[in-house]
């Protein structure tokens, strides 16, 4: 397992990240956190570790600079700046496709909370680069006009007790279906008994199982090329 610290240039801002590549991997998943989180997010790190064990590479990086994060802790002004988060994720995508160790890999996105909206906007902006998207307890509705433009197979995972977010995901999925180039369309998976953060016993493990299956299908099996 090759793990290294990386710096990603985003319009002159340097974003810190952890790139982990299992031996002989053919895939890389970029994580887009939300709600003021960072590359140290315990849940995203837990998911990333399991993806690594399944042979899938991961990139956990900060969508905000250290100064922006400090301001956001007080004002919360950046965590809902979806356009900024999306542009930072697009910058990371552009970095990955030319970075020597990552360039040959099939790329997927894993977004949580507001990061899911950023992931879908990035997928719409870079349709040839992004092969699959998974959202965990996300707000895909915040991607708004980008939703019909998403071509990557998309899995929306929501807790069964997260009633408002379930409805928001259903509405977003309907918009993605409208002009989707993905024959299967977006898939909504509801994890019984789970609340928004998937803190209940066994619920995050179910998210991991679903995410691994999705990424194996579209990144490792590479069926995305035939969709």
N, C-alpha and C positions, 0 to 999 in steps of 0.2 A: 504494500500500500504506500503510494507516494503522496505525502501531504506537504504542502508548501504555502507560505504566506505570499500573497501577491498584492500589487497595487494596480488599480484600474483607473485610467484617466477618463474623467467625464467632464468635458468642456473645461478643462483646466483644474478641476477638483480631483484630488487623489482619494479614491475609495479603497479601504483595506478589506482584504478577503482571505479566506482559506480555501485552497484548491486541493481536493483529495481525489486521486486517480488510482483505482485498483489496477493491478497488473493485467494487461491485455484487454482493458475495457474498451468498448466501442461507443460509449455514451457519456454524456455530461448533463447534469441537471443543475440549472441556476436557481437559487432560492431568492424569492422576493418576500421579505417579511413586511409586516405592517404594524400600525398602532404603536409607534415609538420603539419598536424592537430593534435588534441589531444582529450581527453575525454570531453573537453569543446566545441567541434565543435557545432556551433549553429544549423546547419542543421541536424546532427545526433541526437542531443538532441531533436529537434522538432519531428523527426521521432520516436525516442524512447518513447517520451511522449505519442504519439498517439498509439503506440503498447501497452504501459502500460494500456491505457484506454480501449483497446480491450482485456485486460486480458492476455497479453503476457509479460513475464519477459524480462529484458534487462540487459546486462553488457556492459557499456562504460568504456574502460580502455586505458591507454597510451601504445602505442606500443614501444615508446622510453622512456628512462630514462630522467630525468631533464637535466643532462649533455649532453646527446646525442641530446636532443631537442635544447639546446642552440647552439651546434656546427652546427646542421642542419640548423638553422635559417641563418647562415652565409654561409655555404658551400653547403647545400642541398645534402649532401652525403648519408644521411640515408634514405630519403624519397623514393629513387629509389632502395634501397637495398632490393629487394623483398624477397630474401632468409631469411634475418634477420627478416623482418616483419612477414613472414610466420612462422618462428620458434617461435616468440613471441606469435603469435595467437595459435599455437599448444600447447604452454605451458599453455595458458589460458584455452584451451579446456581440457587439462589434469587436470588442477586445478578444473574446473567446475564439472567434472564427479566424483570427490571424495569429493567436498565441500558439507557438509551435506544439506544445504538449496537448492543446485542446482542439486545434484546427481540424484534425481528421474525424472528430467525434460527432455523432448524432446528438443534437441538443434538445433538451426539454426544459420546461419551466415549472417550478413549484411555488405557488403563491398562497399566502395566508392573509386573512383580514383584508386591509386595503391593498396589500401587495398583490392580491389576486387580480384586482383591476389593472394594476400596473403590468402584470404578466400578460393579460389579454390584449392590452394596448400594444405591448412590445411584440406579441405574436402577430398581431394585425400589421404592424409596421415592418416586420422582418419575416414574411411568410415562407421564404425559402430556407431560412435558418432554423426556425422553430418547428420541430416534428411532433411535439405533444405538450399538453398543459394539464397540470393538476392543481385544483384549488382546494385548500383546507379551511373550512369555516370562513370562506372568503366573501367579499363584496363585489362580485363580478358586475353587478348593476352599475357600479361607478365607472365602468369602462364605457358605458353609454354608446356613443356613435361608432365606436370601434367594434362592437360586438358582432354585427353582421359581416365584418371583414375578416374575422378569425377563421383561418383555414385549418389550423392544427387540431387534431382530435383532442377534445377537452373533457376532463372528468371533474365534476363538481361534487365535493364531499362535504356534507353538512350534518351536524348533530341532530338527532331526532327530537331533542328538547329545545332546539334553537329555532323556535317557530317563525319569528320574523325573518330571519336569514334564510330559512327554507323558501319562503315565499319570494324573497328577493332573488334567490338563485333560480327559481322556476321562471320568473319573468325574464331574467337575463338569458336563460337557456332558450326561451321562445324567440327572443330577438336573434340569437345566434343561429337558430334553425332557419330564419327567414331567407337569408342569402348564403347559407353555408356551403362551402365547397367540400366539406367533409361528409361523405355519404352516410356515415353513421350518425352524425349530428352530436351535440353535446350530451353527455350522460350524467344524470344526477343520482348520486348514491347517498342515502340517508342512513346514518349509523344509529341504531336504536339506543336510547338511554343516554346519549351524549349531549352535553351542553356545548356552548360556543367554543370553549378552549379544550375540549376532549380530555378533561381531567379525570373522568370516571374510569374505573378499572376496566382495562381491556379495550377502551375506545380508541386511544391513540394507536394501539397495535393494529386495530382494524384499518385505520387510515393508512398505516404503513403497508399493510397487505394489499390494499386497493391501489396505492400509488406504485408499488413495485410491479404489480400485475400490468398496470397501464403502461408504465415506462418500458417494461420488458417487451410488451406487445409492439409498441410504436418506435422504440429506440433500438432495442436489441434485435428483435425479429424484423424490424424495419418495414413493417407492413404499411407504414405511413406513405410509402412510395406508391402504393397501389390504391389508396383511398381516393 
